[in-house]
Every structure is written in C-alpha cells, then in structure tokens.
C-alpha cells in the first residue's frame, strides 16, 4: 500500500488494536456528517472511500421514478434516460458526484471529532469483548496509582481497578509493584469498559493451584471446593480421580514446596488442604482439620445440621480464632456444625438422664397413689351393691379406712 493515508490508517489500527476497515468506516461517516452540515439539503448523501486515490468521494443518490414528487431524492425516468440512455429504468438509483474540497475548516474539525469518537468506541468495544471472555483468569499487572483506597493497575495497554474490598488486608502495595490478580468482572461505563480485579476471590486460589500443581492442571486431581478469609486462612477440598494419587500430597508437594509458593504469593495466608469425600460425616471430619474429631452425628438432615464432639484439649483448635476454623469448614461443606467438647457432651447426657429419671420417678409415684385410691374405693361399692342405701355406702366408705381395727372390735364383741 503506497497511499500515505492508507498507511496511516493501518498504523493507527495496529496501535489501537482495531480493524483498518473500522477506521475507514469512521472516516466515511465523518465526511458524510460534515457534508450534510455544509450543504444543508434534503438530498440522500453517501460517501465512499477510494483506496486508489486515498480520497473520500461524496455522492447524492437519486431514485428513478415514473412520476417525480421529490426532486431532492428522485429523478424522472425521462431525465435519467437523457443522461444514461435506454439502460435507465424505474427503481434504479443514480449517483451524482458532489465536491468535498469546499467543506472548509469547521467541517474538517467536525469530521476529525467524528473520527476520534468512532475509533474510541471501536477500541472500547474490543477491550470489553477481550476481557469479558477472560473473567476468572489470573493476570499480571503493575500498580500505577491509588484513588480513594482503590488501586489502579496497568494490564497491557489498558487500566484496571482493584477495589478496596477486593484487596487482602494483610497486603500493602506500592507504585510500580507487580501483582497477580483474578479478573472478577468487566462493566461498561461512560469512560469505557471498567475491568475489576480481585485478590480475595477464591477463584484466585484455585487458579494458583492449577499453575503450581500439574495434577490439578491435567485433571488428575480436582478441586471440589474452596473458601477463603483473605489474608488469614483458606480451606481447599481436593479429590483424586486415580486411587494411586494422593490429592492432598500432590497439592502440598515435596517438603511443602508447592503450597509454600502459593502461600508466598498470598503474603502468608494459611491454607488447609483437605480431602473431599462423598460421605458427609467424613467430609466434615476432614474439613475441621487440623483439629482431631472424636464423633460426628447428624442432628437434622433437612436443615443440614451436624453435631461434632472433640476432646477438651482440641475444642479451641476446632473452633479456631474467633470461630474461623469452624466457620470456614461450614462454608466448605455446606453443613451447619455444632462443636462440643467431651466434657460438655458428658454433662449434657447426664442432665438428660437426670431429667428422665426424675420423670420416671414422678410417674411411678402417681401410679402408686392412683392404685391406693382405687383399692380403698372398691369395698364400699361392693357393700352398696349388696343392697345398702346411698347413706349406708357413705358411712361404710368412711369407715373403710379403719376397717382392720373395727373388724377386730366387732369380732371381739
């Protein structure tokens, strides 16, 4: 391409990362806008870029009709045949060239603005499309500046933002420093697409494991769950597709080299790697690592509640600092976990047994009293049935309590 304008267009397209055709279209639209402003007519104007001359040609399009009604956009069949002969027919279109060298400085300035706007829009659209497809990917970036607590970083030829809420509280940054972050999302805004990064998203930890552990990268070991409290602690559940491969050992590496590389990247964040299991009880037991669990029982299947009993010395370790260990385990497993020490459980069981024994004793006492009342009431009823009156029955019932003494007295008499 020997045309200077085309060479400039290609250089600009390469610099902005857009197609040369997009810039050519922008130039055509710019000249068209400037022409309409200059000519101020109702004609149907059209522009076309001439790749041979490097100029933009301007035309007024007129439609051939049998009966002329609008001279600005139509031409009669008779007039068209006078210009182009018998080839001209109804419904055909004729292009009439118009001058562009008379547009002037104001029109040229308008065209320049239109070109810049079109190129900027195309560039923004390309950036959005590129990074929107890369959401969840870990990228390298360079810290550029700080804006109200947010971090503005540079990734390639564009800028991204690392919001304060997506920054780990254990980390601090300085301009020019290189950091790795995961692309959390891309949004459109008036200033162009905004790329949001994160250092706290669990996806960052998963991607780091994929980069450091070959078994995870090739699919032999699968990450079934990951939860984080950025800067403090994280838990990762892993599962091996092959029986001969230890998933936890593969992630830890020889002398912990693999996991230590990830811990360094996360500035000292502690990582618990546990083995995933289909058995919910076993999975919860593993998730509470490093605490040693004595017993696990499901107390409510529908609400997904489990009761875990640990040794007295293990209770604080199982709960963790400010409940962190059990909180992360609950998030990882999806179960609500109620942790108790053996002493607490023993006291609870004793209290339940005490309540049961008290209840049984009370029921037995009530039964004895009811039996005694029944025995004392039967004798008078029998006397009444033998032919005595109601008054006699009452008297005999009252005497029934002293029956042994009275009976003895009667016999003596």
C-alpha positions as CSV (number, residue, x, y, z in Angstrom):
1,X,0.0,0.0,0.0
2,X,1.7,3.1,-1.3
3,X,-1.1,5.5,-0.4
4,X,0.1,7.6,2.7
5,X,-3.5,7.8,4.1
6,X,-3.9,4.0,4.0
7,X,-0.5,3.6,5.6
8,X,-1.6,6.0,8.4
9,X,-4.9,4.1,8.8
10,X,-3.1,0.8,9.1
11,X,-0.6,2.1,11.6
12,X,-3.5,3.6,13.7
13,X,-5.4,0.3,13.5
14,X,-2.4,-1.6,14.7
15,X,-1.8,0.8,17.6
16,X,-5.4,0.8,18.8
17,X,-5.9,-2.9,18.2
18,X,-8.9,-2.5,15.9
19,X,-9.6,-3.3,12.2
20,X,-8.5,-0.9,9.5
21,X,-12.0,-1.2,8.0
22,X,-13.4,0.2,11.2
23,X,-11.3,3.4,10.8
24,X,-12.2,3.7,7.1
25,X,-15.9,3.5,8.0
26,X,-15.3,6.1,10.6
27,X,-13.7,8.4,8.0
28,X,-16.6,7.9,5.6
29,X,-19.1,8.7,8.4
30,X,-17.1,11.8,9.4
31,X,-17.1,13.2,5.8
32,X,-20.8,12.4,5.5
33,X,-21.6,14.3,8.7
34,X,-19.5,17.3,7.6
35,X,-21.1,17.3,4.1
36,X,-24.6,17.4,5.5
37,X,-23.7,20.3,7.7
38,X,-22.2,22.2,4.8
39,X,-24.8,21.5,2.0
40,X,-27.8,21.7,4.3
41,X,-30.1,19.9,1.8
42,X,-32.5,17.0,2.0
43,X,-30.6,15.0,-0.5
44,X,-29.7,11.4,0.2
45,X,-25.9,11.8,0.5
46,X,-23.5,8.9,0.5
47,X,-19.7,8.6,0.9
48,X,-17.2,6.0,-0.3
49,X,-13.5,5.7,0.4
50,X,-11.4,5.5,-2.7
51,X,-8.4,3.2,-1.9
52,X,-6.6,4.2,-5.1
53,X,-6.6,8.0,-4.5
54,X,-7.0,7.9,-0.7
55,X,-9.9,10.4,-1.0
56,X,-13.4,10.1,0.2
57,X,-15.9,10.5,-2.6
58,X,-19.3,12.2,-2.0
59,X,-22.4,11.3,-3.9
60,X,-26.1,12.4,-4.0
61,X,-28.3,9.3,-4.5
62,X,-31.4,9.7,-6.6
63,X,-34.1,7.2,-7.2
64,X,-35.6,6.8,-10.7
65,X,-39.4,7.1,-10.7
66,X,-42.1,7.4,-13.3
67,X,-43.8,10.4,-11.6
68,X,-41.5,12.9,-9.9
69,X,-42.6,14.1,-6.4
70,X,-39.4,14.9,-4.5
71,X,-36.6,16.4,-6.7
72,X,-34.1,16.1,-3.8
73,X,-34.2,12.3,-3.7
74,X,-35.9,11.4,-7.0
75,X,-35.3,11.8,-10.7
76,X,-37.8,11.3,-13.5
77,X,-37.4,8.4,-15.9
78,X,-37.2,10.7,-18.9
79,X,-34.4,12.8,-17.4
80,X,-32.5,9.7,-16.3
81,X,-32.7,8.3,-19.9
82,X,-31.4,11.6,-21.3
83,X,-28.3,11.2,-19.0
84,X,-27.7,7.4,-19.3
85,X,-29.7,6.3,-22.3
86,X,-32.2,3.5,-22.5
87,X,-30.4,1.5,-19.7
88,X,-32.0,3.7,-17.1
89,X,-35.2,2.1,-15.7
90,X,-37.7,2.8,-12.9
91,X,-36.5,1.9,-9.3
92,X,-32.8,2.2,-10.3
93,X,-30.5,4.5,-8.4
94,X,-28.2,7.1,-9.8
95,X,-25.1,8.6,-8.0
96,X,-24.4,12.3,-8.7
97,X,-20.8,13.3,-7.5
98,X,-20.5,16.3,-5.2
99,X,-17.4,18.3,-4.3
100,X,-15.7,17.8,-0.9
101,X,-12.9,20.3,-1.3
102,X,-15.4,23.1,-0.4
103,X,-16.3,21.8,3.1
104,X,-14.0,24.2,4.9
105,X,-12.2,24.3,8.3
106,X,-15.3,23.9,10.5
107,X,-16.5,20.8,8.5
108,X,-13.0,19.4,8.8
109,X,-13.0,19.9,12.5
110,X,-16.3,18.1,12.8
111,X,-15.0,15.2,10.7
112,X,-12.0,15.0,13.0
113,X,-14.2,14.7,16.1
114,X,-16.4,12.1,14.5
115,X,-13.3,10.0,13.5
116,X,-11.9,10.2,17.0
117,X,-15.2,9.2,18.6
118,X,-15.7,6.3,16.2
119,X,-12.2,5.0,16.8
120,X,-12.5,5.3,20.6
121,X,-15.8,3.5,20.6
122,X,-14.4,0.6,18.5
123,X,-11.3,0.4,20.8
124,X,-13.5,0.3,23.9
125,X,-15.7,-2.4,22.3
126,X,-12.7,-4.5,21.5
127,X,-11.3,-4.2,25.1
128,X,-14.7,-5.2,26.6
129,X,-15.0,-8.2,24.3
130,X,-11.4,-9.3,25.0
131,X,-11.5,-9.1,28.8
132,X,-15.2,-10.2,29.2
133,X,-14.2,-13.6,27.8
134,X,-11.3,-13.7,30.3
135,X,-13.3,-13.4,33.5
136,X,-11.9,-15.8,36.1
137,X,-8.4,-15.7,34.6
138,X,-5.3,-14.7,36.6
139,X,-3.3,-11.9,35.1
140,X,-0.1,-10.0,35.9
141,X,-0.4,-6.3,36.5
142,X,1.6,-3.3,37.6
143,X,0.5,-0.9,40.3
144,X,0.0,2.6,38.8
145,X,-1.7,4.8,41.3
146,X,-4.1,5.0,44.2
147,X,-7.6,6.5,44.0
148,X,-9.7,6.8,47.3
149,X,-8.4,3.4,48.6
150,X,-8.8,1.7,45.2
151,X,-5.8,0.5,43.3
152,X,-5.4,1.4,39.6
153,X,-3.2,-1.1,37.8
154,X,-2.0,-1.5,34.3
155,X,-2.6,-4.7,32.3
156,X,-1.0,-4.4,28.9
157,X,-2.3,-1.3,27.2
158,X,-5.4,-0.8,29.4
159,X,-6.0,0.1,33.0
160,X,-7.9,-2.0,35.6
161,X,-9.1,-1.3,39.1
162,X,-8.5,-3.3,42.3
163,X,-11.2,-2.0,44.7
164,X,-10.5,-1.7,48.4
165,X,-13.0,-4.5,49.2
166,X,-11.2,-6.9,46.8
167,X,-7.8,-6.2,48.5
168,X,-6.4,-8.5,51.2
169,X,-6.0,-6.7,54.5
170,X,-2.7,-8.5,55.0
171,X,-1.2,-6.9,51.9
172,X,0.2,-3.5,51.1
173,X,1.2,-2.2,47.7
174,X,3.5,0.5,46.2
175,X,3.6,2.1,42.7
176,X,5.5,0.1,40.2
177,X,5.0,-3.2,42.1
178,X,3.9,-6.3,40.1
179,X,0.9,-8.2,41.5
180,X,-1.2,-11.1,40.3
181,X,-5.0,-10.9,40.5
182,X,-8.0,-12.6,39.1
183,X,-10.4,-10.8,36.7
184,X,-13.7,-10.6,38.6
185,X,-15.8,-8.8,36.0
186,X,-16.0,-6.2,33.2
187,X,-18.6,-3.5,33.1
188,X,-19.4,-0.8,30.7
189,X,-19.2,2.9,31.8
190,X,-19.1,6.4,30.3
191,X,-15.3,6.3,30.4
192,X,-15.1,3.0,28.7
193,X,-15.1,-0.6,29.9
194,X,-14.0,-1.0,33.6
195,X,-12.1,-4.1,34.4
196,X,-12.4,-5.2,38.1
197,X,-9.7,-7.3,39.6
198,X,-9.7,-9.2,42.9
199,X,-7.1,-10.6,45.4
200,X,-9.7,-12.0,47.7
201,X,-11.8,-14.2,45.4
202,X,-11.5,-18.0,45.9
203,X,-11.0,-18.2,42.1
204,X,-7.5,-16.7,42.6
205,X,-6.5,-19.5,44.9
206,X,-7.9,-22.1,42.6
207,X,-6.0,-20.7,39.6
208,X,-2.8,-20.5,41.6
209,X,-3.2,-24.2,42.5
210,X,-3.7,-25.0,38.8
211,X,-0.5,-23.2,37.9
212,X,1.6,-24.8,40.7
213,X,0.2,-28.4,40.8
214,X,0.5,-30.4,37.5
215,X,-2.0,-33.0,38.7
216,X,-4.7,-30.3,39.0
217,X,-3.8,-28.8,35.6
218,X,-4.2,-32.2,33.8
219,X,-7.3,-33.1,35.7
220,X,-6.0,-36.0,37.8
221,X,-6.8,-34.0,41.0
222,X,-9.9,-31.9,41.1
223,X,-10.7,-29.0,43.5
224,X,-14.2,-29.7,44.7
225,X,-14.5,-26.6,46.9
226,X,-12.5,-23.5,48.1
227,X,-13.3,-20.9,50.8
228,X,-11.2,-18.0,52.0
229,X,-11.0,-15.3,54.5
230,X,-8.4,-13.4,52.6
231,X,-5.2,-12.6,54.5
232,X,-5.9,-15.1,57.3
233,X,-6.9,-18.6,56.3
234,X,-8.3,-20.7,53.4
235,X,-9.6,-24.2,53.1
236,X,-9.4,-26.3,49.9
237,X,-11.2,-29.6,49.3
238,X,-9.5,-31.8,46.7
239,X,-10.3,-35.2,45.2
240,X,-8.3,-37.6,43.1
241,X,-9.6,-39.5,40.1
242,X,-6.9,-42.1,40.4
243,X,-6.6,-44.3,43.5
244,X,-2.7,-44.2,43.4
245,X,-2.6,-40.4,43.6
246,X,-2.8,-38.8,47.0
247,X,-4.7,-35.5,46.3
248,X,-3.5,-33.7,49.5
249,X,0.1,-34.8,49.0
250,X,0.1,-33.7,45.4
251,X,-1.1,-30.2,46.4
252,X,1.4,-29.9,49.3
253,X,4.4,-31.1,47.2
254,X,7.8,-32.3,48.3
255,X,8.5,-30.7,51.6
256,X,5.6,-28.4,51.0
257,X,7.3,-26.6,48.1
258,X,4.1,-26.3,46.0
259,X,1.8,-24.9,48.7
260,X,4.6,-22.7,50.1
261,X,4.8,-21.0,46.7
262,X,1.1,-20.2,46.9
263,X,1.3,-19.0,50.5
264,X,4.1,-16.6,49.5
265,X,2.0,-15.3,46.6
266,X,-0.9,-14.6,49.1
267,X,1.5,-12.9,51.6
268,X,1.4,-15.6,54.3
269,X,-2.2,-16.7,54.2
270,X,-2.6,-20.1,55.9
271,X,-4.1,-22.8,53.6
272,X,-5.7,-26.1,54.9
273,X,-5.8,-28.7,52.2
274,X,-8.4,-31.4,53.0
275,X,-9.6,-34.5,51.1
276,X,-13.1,-34.3,49.7
277,X,-15.5,-37.3,50.4
278,X,-19.0,-38.3,49.3
279,X,-19.7,-39.2,52.9
280,X,-20.8,-36.0,54.6
281,X,-19.7,-37.1,58.0
282,X,-16.2,-37.9,56.8
283,X,-16.0,-34.7,54.8
284,X,-16.9,-32.6,57.8
285,X,-14.3,-34.5,59.9
286,X,-11.7,-33.7,57.3
287,X,-12.8,-30.1,56.9
288,X,-12.2,-29.4,60.6
289,X,-8.5,-30.2,60.2
290,X,-6.1,-29.6,61.9
291,X,-8.4,-30.5,64.9
292,X,-8.9,-34.1,65.8
293,X,-12.6,-35.1,65.8
294,X,-13.9,-37.8,68.2
295,X,-17.5,-38.3,67.0
296,X,-19.8,-36.7,64.3
297,X,-23.6,-37.2,64.2
298,X,-26.3,-35.7,62.0
299,X,-28.9,-34.0,64.2
300,X,-31.1,-32.5,61.4
301,X,-30.9,-33.9,57.9
302,X,-33.3,-31.4,56.4
303,X,-31.6,-28.3,57.8
304,X,-28.2,-29.9,57.3
305,X,-27.0,-29.7,60.9
306,X,-24.3,-31.8,62.4
307,X,-23.0,-32.2,66.0
308,X,-19.3,-32.7,66.4
309,X,-17.6,-33.9,69.6
310,X,-13.9,-33.2,70.2
311,X,-11.5,-33.7,73.1
312,X,-11.4,-31.0,75.6
313,X,-7.9,-30.0,74.6
314,X,-9.0,-29.8,70.9
315,X,-12.0,-27.6,71.4
316,X,-10.3,-24.2,70.8
317,X,-8.4,-25.6,67.8
318,X,-11.6,-26.9,66.3
319,X,-13.4,-23.6,66.7
320,X,-10.4,-21.5,65.7
321,X,-9.6,-17.9,66.2
322,X,-12.9,-16.0,66.5
323,X,-14.6,-19.1,65.2
324,X,-12.7,-19.0,61.9
325,X,-11.9,-22.7,61.6
326,X,-15.5,-24.0,62.1
327,X,-16.9,-21.1,60.0
328,X,-14.7,-22.0,57.0
329,X,-15.5,-25.7,57.5
330,X,-19.2,-25.0,57.5
331,X,-18.9,-22.9,54.3
332,X,-16.8,-25.6,52.6
333,X,-19.1,-28.5,53.5
334,X,-22.5,-26.7,53.3
335,X,-23.4,-28.1,56.8
336,X,-24.1,-26.2,60.0
337,X,-21.6,-27.5,62.5
338,X,-22.2,-27.5,66.3
339,X,-19.0,-28.3,68.1
340,X,-18.9,-29.6,71.7
341,X,-16.1,-30.9,74.0
342,X,-16.4,-34.3,75.6
343,X,-16.9,-32.7,79.0
344,X,-19.8,-30.6,77.6
345,X,-21.4,-33.6,75.9
346,X,-21.0,-35.7,79.1
347,X,-22.7,-33.1,81.2
348,X,-25.5,-32.7,78.6
349,X,-26.1,-36.5,78.6
350,X,-26.1,-36.6,82.4
351,X,-28.6,-33.8,82.6
352,X,-30.8,-35.6,80.1
353,X,-30.6,-38.9,82.1
354,X,-31.4,-37.0,85.3
355,X,-34.4,-35.5,83.7
356,X,-35.6,-38.9,82.5
357,X,-35.1,-40.5,85.9
358,X,-37.0,-37.7,87.7
359,X,-39.8,-38.1,85.2
360,X,-40.0,-41.9,85.7
361,X,-40.0,-41.5,89.5
362,X,-42.8,-39.0,89.3
363,X,-44.9,-41.2,87.0
364,X,-44.3,-44.2,89.4
365,X,-45.5,-42.1,92.4
366,X,-48.6,-41.1,90.6
367,X,-49.3,-44.6,89.6
368,X,-49.0,-45.8,93.3
369,X,-51.3,-43.1,94.6
370,X,-53.9,-43.9,91.9
371,X,-53.7,-47.6,92.8
372,X,-54.2,-47.0,96.6
373,X,-57.2,-44.7,95.9
374,X,-58.8,-47.4,93.7
375,X,-58.3,-50.2,96.4
376,X,-60.0,-48.1,99.2
377,X,-62.9,-47.2,96.9
378,X,-63.8,-50.8,95.8
379,X,-65.0,-52.2,99.2
380,X,-67.8,-49.6,99.8
381,X,-69.0,-50.0,96.2
382,X,-69.4,-53.8,96.8
383,X,-71.4,-53.0,100.1
384,X,-73.6,-50.7,98.2
385,X,-74.3,-53.3,95.6
386,X,-75.3,-55.8,98.3
387,X,-78.4,-53.8,99.0
388,X,-77.4,-50.9,101.2
389,X,-78.6,-47.3,100.6
390,X,-76.6,-44.4,99.5
391,X,-76.3,-43.2,103.0
392,X,-75.0,-46.5,104.2
393,X,-72.5,-46.6,101.4
394,X,-71.0,-43.3,102.5
395,X,-70.7,-44.4,106.1
396,X,-69.1,-47.6,105.2
397,X,-66.6,-45.9,102.9
398,X,-65.6,-43.6,105.7
399,X,-65.1,-46.5,108.0
400,X,-63.2,-48.4,105.4
401,X,-60.0,-46.6,106.4
402,X,-60.3,-48.0,110.0
403,X,-61.5,-51.4,108.8
404,X,-58.9,-53.6,110.5
405,X,-59.5,-52.0,114.0
406,X,-63.3,-52.0,113.6
407,X,-63.3,-55.5,112.4
408,X,-61.2,-56.6,115.3
409,X,-63.6,-54.9,117.7
410,X,-66.6,-56.5,116.0
411,X,-65.1,-59.9,116.3
412,X,-64.3,-59.3,120.0
413,X,-67.9,-58.3,120.6
